[in-house]
Amino acid sequence: MAKTHDTLLSLITGIKKWQGNYGKIPDELYKGLLLFIEQTVASKAQPPVDLYHLLQMLHRPSQEWGIPDLQDYYPEDAPLLEEFIGLTPDADEFLNRHVSPQDAEQQTMYEILMYCREEGRQLQQEYARIRTFLSNPRNAVVTSFQLSQFADTFLEIQLMNLIKQCYEEITPRVANFRKCPHCGWTLEYKNDRWRCNKEDICHLLADFEHMSFFDFGRERVLRLVPGIQRFVLLPGISELRIAERLIYKGYQVELYPNVDEYDLLVSEDGKRVCLDVKDFRDPRTLANFFNHQSSAYLKKYKSKCLIVVPNYRSQLFASYRERSMNLLNETARECIEMIMENEIESTLKKVFL
């Protein structure tokens, strides 16, 4: 099992580095090739004969690779590479779960979290303001002036700088993009269609018939880096939508309580329940996320917190919740209660009886 994990990790990190500099093949990619060969030979599958053959294999669903126990880490029907895209959204999710946050694309968000959690600091309001800003589609693409206006309201210089690092400049390319009607990020024309980042889940959630240009004049234009768009903005849209709806229904709602211990704390008449939005592409991936957690980590969910899956995930996988729950191991199943987003209000009524 550990070798399967190491194989995936070496392959994905190696390809990611290689995409940044095709002039040199990273050591991680060579290591991944050797581990891949070792595991396929052991399972009596056909191993890749060279790096080129390996890359061809990685364009096929993982269940065809011949690596044992791979489904415990990676979806069986998902390739690792996709034409015109590079590393697939499933590969990005693997990195998000299995690589130290300091090394992942959303490392800046992790640094913001750690800074706000630091003992003696506990910047709850500041953290909630930052997460709310980054979760708002209006702030997916901004001018340099707009970003500075927000970041400079914070007294801590380090926090100001970290907020700005969540963005990258796109001024020279902005005319080539269109505005995503769902998340506000940049649509890019690839493989005969407009795409919003790799997974392109936004096509399910908005009308793409009418797309608008970005009109910022001659100002410097910035967008959220892709990792922040995928792992902060997209789930954040769901979190803010849920909070807004529950407040409208009369509940008291706190966003990211105890500096992001949970996503939402919902209260009514002295009773409280926490909600954690988990936006994973595949139900097995969500189950494996919990299956690989320690008992100490899982205990925080038992009788205290509901796991909420955004409704649109069931459009891609029928019975998403049921599939994910059935794949939980015994330890995780004792602690996890999972609901779909459209079940929140009926569930809360039962909890607050």
SULURCOR-V634000 format. One record per residue. N is the residue number from 0. RES is the residue in three letters. PHI is phi in whole degrees, -180 to 180 (none if undefined). OMEGA is omega in radians with two decimals (* if undefined). NEAR is the number of other C-alpha atoms within 10 Angstrom. Layout:
# SULURCOR-V634000
N/RES/PHI/OMEGA/NEAR, N/RES/PHI/OMEGA/NEAR
This chain:
# SULURCOR-V634000
0/MET/none/3.14/11, 1/ALA/-64/-3.13/7, 2/LYS/-69/3.08/15, 3/THR/-62/3.09/19, 4/HIS/-59/-3.11/16, 5/ASP/-64/3.11/16, 6/THR/-62/3.13/24, 7/LEU/-61/-3.10/23, 8/LEU/-62/-3.14/21, 9/SER/-65/-3.13/22, 10/LEU/-63/-3.05/25, 11/ILE/-69/3.13/23, 12/THR/-66/3.12/22, 13/GLY/-66/3.12/20, 14/ILE/-65/3.14/24, 15/LYS/-62/3.10/18, 16/LYS/-67/-3.11/16, 17/TRP/-64/3.12/17, 18/GLN/-64/3.09/13, 19/GLY/-84/-3.14/9, 20/ASN/-160/-3.08/11, 21/TYR/-74/-3.14/10, 22/GLY/-76/-3.11/8, 23/LYS/-140/3.10/10, 24/ILE/-83/-3.07/15, 25/PRO/-66/3.10/18, 26/ASP/-60/-3.12/15, 27/GLU/-61/-3.13/20, 28/LEU/-70/3.05/22, 29/TYR/-62/3.12/17, 30/LYS/-62/3.12/17, 31/GLY/-61/3.10/23, 32/LEU/-62/-3.13/23, 33/LEU/-64/3.11/17, 34/LEU/-66/3.11/19, 35/PHE/-60/3.12/25, 36/ILE/-61/-3.12/21, 37/GLU/-60/-3.08/16, 38/GLN/-74/3.13/19, 39/THR/-70/3.09/17, 40/VAL/-63/-3.12/15, 41/ALA/-62/-3.14/13, 42/SER/-94/3.11/12, 43/LYS/64/3.03/11, 44/ALA/-95/-3.13/15, 45/GLN/-80/-3.12/11, 46/PRO/-80/3.04/22, 47/PRO/-70/-3.10/19, 48/VAL/-86/3.12/10, 49/ASP/-160/-3.09/12, 50/LEU/-64/-3.14/15, 51/TYR/-61/3.11/9, 52/HIS/-64/3.10/11, 53/LEU/-60/-3.12/18, 54/LEU/-61/3.07/16, 55/GLN/-62/-3.14/11, 56/MET/-64/-3.08/18, 57/LEU/-72/3.02/18, 58/HIS/-82/3.14/18, 59/ARG/-100/3.11/16, 60/PRO/-55/-3.02/15, 61/SER/-63/3.13/19, 62/GLN/-66/3.12/17, 63/GLU/-93/-3.06/14, 64/TRP/-79/-3.12/22, 65/GLY/86/3.10/19, 66/ILE/-100/-3.10/22, 67/PRO/-71/3.05/16, 68/ASP/62/-3.10/14, 69/LEU/-65/-3.08/19, 70/GLN/-64/3.10/16, 71/ASP/-77/-3.12/19, 72/TYR/-128/-2.98/20, 73/TYR/-147/-3.12/24, 74/PRO/-60/-3.04/21, 75/GLU/-66/-3.08/15, 76/ASP/-94/-3.06/11, 77/ALA/-104/2.97/20, 78/PRO/-80/3.07/22, 79/LEU/-97/-3.12/24, 80/LEU/-125/3.11/22, 81/GLU/-135/-3.14/15, 82/GLU/-58/3.12/10, 83/PHE/73/-3.08/9, 84/ILE/-110/-3.04/13, 85/GLY/90/3.09/15, 86/LEU/-59/-3.07/21, 87/THR/-78/3.05/19, 88/PRO/-58/3.11/21, 89/ASP/-66/3.07/21, 90/ALA/-65/3.09/22, 91/ASP/-62/3.12/21, 92/GLU/-65/3.10/19, 93/PHE/-61/3.12/20, 94/LEU/-61/-3.12/19, 95/ASN/-61/-3.09/18, 96/ARG/-91/-2.93/16, 97/HIS/-112/3.10/16, 98/VAL/-103/3.06/14, 99/SER/-53/-3.12/11, 100/PRO/-53/3.12/16, 101/GLN/-64/-3.08/12, 102/ASP/-105/-3.10/13, 103/ALA/-86/-3.09/18, 104/GLU/-62/-3.09/20, 105/GLN/-95/-3.09/21, 106/GLN/-58/-3.11/19, 107/THR/-64/3.11/22, 108/MET/-64/3.09/24, 109/TYR/-63/3.14/17, 110/GLU/-65/3.08/17, 111/ILE/-63/3.14/21, 112/LEU/-60/-3.12/19, 113/MET/-64/3.12/13, 114/TYR/-64/-3.10/17, 115/CYS/-73/-3.14/21, 116/ARG/-87/-3.01/17, 117/GLU/-53/-3.09/11, 118/GLU/-57/-3.11/9, 119/GLY/88/-3.13/7, 120/ARG/-109/3.08/9, 121/GLN/44/-3.07/16, 122/LEU/-89/-3.09/16, 123/GLN/-63/-3.10/17, 124/GLN/-64/-3.13/14, 125/GLU/-64/-3.14/17, 126/TYR/-64/-3.14/23, 127/ALA/-62/3.11/20, 128/ARG/-64/-3.12/14, 129/ILE/-67/-3.14/18, 130/ARG/-61/3.14/21, 131/THR/-65/3.12/19, 132/PHE/-63/-3.09/17, 133/LEU/-73/-3.14/24, 134/SER/-96/-3.10/24, 135/ASN/-98/-3.14/17, 136/PRO/-55/3.12/19, 137/ARG/-65/-3.09/12, 138/ASN/-107/3.12/20, 139/ALA/-69/3.06/23, 140/VAL/-132/-3.04/25, 141/VAL/-139/2.99/22, 142/THR/-86/3.10/19, 143/SER/-59/-3.14/17, 144/PHE/-66/3.13/13, 145/GLN/-61/3.13/13, 146/LEU/-65/3.13/19, 147/SER/-64/3.11/15, 148/GLN/-57/3.14/11, 149/PHE/-76/-3.04/15, 150/ALA/-61/-3.06/19, 151/ASP/-75/3.06/15, 152/THR/-79/3.14/11, 153/PHE/-91/-3.06/14, 154/LEU/-76/-3.08/10, 155/GLU/-83/-3.11/10, 156/ILE/-61/-3.13/11, 157/GLN/-61/3.13/12, 158/LEU/-68/3.07/20, 159/MET/-56/-3.08/18, 160/ASN/-66/3.14/15, 161/LEU/-65/3.10/18, 162/ILE/-60/-3.12/23, 163/LYS/-67/3.13/18, 164/GLN/-74/3.06/15, 165/CYS/-76/-3.08/22, 166/TYR/-120/3.04/23, 167/GLU/-132/-3.10/15, 168/GLU/-79/3.10/17, 169/ILE/-129/-3.05/17, 170/THR/-50/-3.09/15, 171/PRO/-66/-3.05/9, 172/ARG/-108/-2.94/9, 173/VAL/-60/3.14/20, 174/ALA/-67/-3.14/11, 175/ASN/-84/-3.08/13, 176/PHE/-101/2.94/20, 177/ARG/-125/-3.09/20, 178/LYS/-90/3.11/22, 179/CYS/-66/-3.11/27, 180/PRO/-71/3.10/21, 181/HIS/-98/-3.00/18, 182/CYS/-104/3.09/23, 183/GLY/82/-3.11/22, 184/TRP/-80/-3.03/26, 185/THR/-92/2.97/26, 186/LEU/-88/3.13/22, 187/GLU/-124/-3.09/16, 188/TYR/-82/-3.13/13, 189/LYS/-139/3.06/12, 190/ASN/52/3.05/10, 191/ASP/68/3.06/6, 192/ARG/-157/3.04/9, 193/TRP/-84/-3.09/18, 194/ARG/-123/3.06/20, 195/CYS/-109/-3.07/27, 196/ASN/59/-2.98/19, 197/LYS/-75/-3.03/17, 198/GLU/-68/3.10/15, 199/ASP/60/3.12/15, 200/ILE/-63/-3.07/19, 201/CYS/-62/3.10/21, 202/HIS/-62/3.11/15, 203/LEU/-79/-2.87/13, 204/LEU/-112/-3.09/12, 205/ALA/-153/3.12/13, 206/ASP/-84/-3.12/12, 207/PHE/-96/3.12/15, 208/GLU/-69/-3.10/6, 209/HIS/-122/-3.12/9, 210/MET/-116/-3.09/14, 211/SER/-106/3.03/12, 212/PHE/-79/2.95/14, 213/PHE/-88/-3.11/17, 214/ASP/-123/-3.14/11, 215/PHE/-116/-3.14/12, 216/GLY/63/-3.11/8, 217/ARG/-102/-3.11/8, 218/GLU/-77/3.03/12, 219/ARG/-70/-3.06/15, 220/VAL/-116/-3.12/24, 221/LEU/-127/3.02/23, 222/ARG/-129/3.02/24, 223/LEU/-58/3.06/24, 224/VAL/-64/-3.02/18, 225/PRO/-54/-3.14/20, 226/GLY/-64/3.10/20, 227/ILE/-71/3.09/21, 228/GLN/-58/-3.05/26, 229/ARG/-75/-2.95/24, 230/PHE/-105/3.06/19, 231/VAL/-123/-3.08/19, 232/LEU/-64/-3.04/26, 233/LEU/-61/3.06/20, 234/PRO/-66/3.14/19, 235/GLY/-64/3.08/23, 236/ILE/-59/3.10/19, 237/SER/-65/-3.12/20, 238/GLU/-61/-3.12/24, 239/LEU/-69/3.10/18, 240/ARG/-64/3.12/11, 241/ILE/-63/-3.14/22, 242/ALA/-60/-3.12/21, 243/GLU/-62/-3.12/13, 244/ARG/-67/-3.12/13, 245/LEU/-70/3.07/18, 246/ILE/-63/3.11/13, 247/TYR/-61/-3.14/10, 248/LYS/-80/3.06/10, 249/GLY/103/3.11/10, 250/TYR/-82/2.97/17, 251/GLN/-89/-3.06/16, 252/VAL/-132/3.01/21, 253/GLU/-115/3.13/17, 254/LEU/-86/3.03/23, 255/TYR/52/-3.10/23, 256/PRO/-62/-3.13/17, 257/ASN/51/3.14/17, 258/VAL/53/2.99/20, 259/ASP/73/2.99/17, 260/GLU/-65/3.02/12, 261/TYR/-136/3.13/20, 262/ASP/-83/-3.13/24, 263/LEU/-138/3.00/24, 264/LEU/-113/-3.07/21, 265/VAL/-109/-3.08/19, 266/SER/-130/3.02/18, 267/GLU/-158/3.10/15, 268/ASP/51/3.08/8, 269/GLY/84/3.09/6, 270/LYS/-93/-3.06/10, 271/ARG/-137/3.02/16, 272/VAL/-147/-3.14/17, 273/CYS/-103/3.09/21, 274/LEU/-124/3.05/23, 275/ASP/-124/3.12/20, 276/VAL/-84/3.11/22, 277/LYS/-118/-3.04/16, 278/ASP/-109/3.12/20, 279/PHE/-103/-3.08/18, 280/ARG/-65/-3.00/19, 281/ASP/-125/-3.13/21, 282/PRO/-61/3.09/25, 283/ARG/-67/3.13/22, 284/THR/-63/3.09/22, 285/LEU/-64/3.12/22, 286/ALA/-62/-3.14/24, 287/ASN/-65/3.07/21, 288/PHE/-57/3.14/18, 289/PHE/-75/-3.13/20, 290/ASN/-62/-3.11/19, 291/HIS/-94/3.13/16, 292/GLN/-87/3.10/12, 293/SER/-75/3.09/11, 294/SER/-60/3.13/13, 295/ALA/-62/3.12/8, 296/TYR/-66/-3.07/12, 297/LEU/-68/-3.09/18, 298/LYS/-62/-3.12/16, 299/LYS/-68/-3.14/14, 300/TYR/-91/-3.03/20, 301/LYS/-67/3.09/15, 302/SER/63/-3.11/13, 303/LYS/-122/-2.93/14, 304/CYS/-147/3.06/22, 305/LEU/-101/3.03/24, 306/ILE/-86/-3.10/20, 307/VAL/-114/3.10/23, 308/VAL/-105/3.11/25, 309/PRO/-56/-3.06/19, 310/ASN/-56/-3.01/16, 311/TYR/-67/3.10/16, 312/ARG/-66/3.12/21, 313/SER/-74/3.04/16, 314/GLN/-73/3.12/10, 315/LEU/-92/3.14/13, 316/PHE/-131/3.08/13, 317/ALA/-61/3.14/11, 318/SER/55/-3.08/13, 319/TYR/-55/-3.09/22, 320/ARG/-60/-3.11/21, 321/GLU/-62/3.12/12, 322/ARG/-61/-3.09/16, 323/SER/-66/-3.14/17, 324/MET/-63/-3.13/19, 325/ASN/-67/-3.10/13, 326/LEU/-94/3.10/19, 327/LEU/-71/3.02/20, 328/ASN/-76/-3.02/14, 329/GLU/-61/-3.13/10, 330/THR/-64/-3.12/15, 331/ALA/-69/-3.08/25, 332/ARG/-64/3.12/18, 333/GLU/-69/-3.03/14, 334/CYS/-108/-2.96/20, 335/ILE/-102/2.94/22, 336/GLU/-118/-3.01/17, 337/MET/-117/3.08/21, 338/ILE/-134/3.01/21, 339/MET/-85/-3.08/19, 340/GLU/-57/-3.09/18, 341/ASN/-74/3.11/13, 342/GLU/-102/-3.03/13, 343/ILE/-61/-3.02/16, 344/GLU/-66/3.12/14, 345/SER/-65/3.12/9, 346/THR/-69/-3.14/12, 347/LEU/-65/3.10/18, 348/LYS/-60/3.13/10, 349/LYS/-70/-3.11/8, 350/VAL/-66/-3.04/11, 351/PHE/-93/3.09/13, 352/LEU/-62/*/7
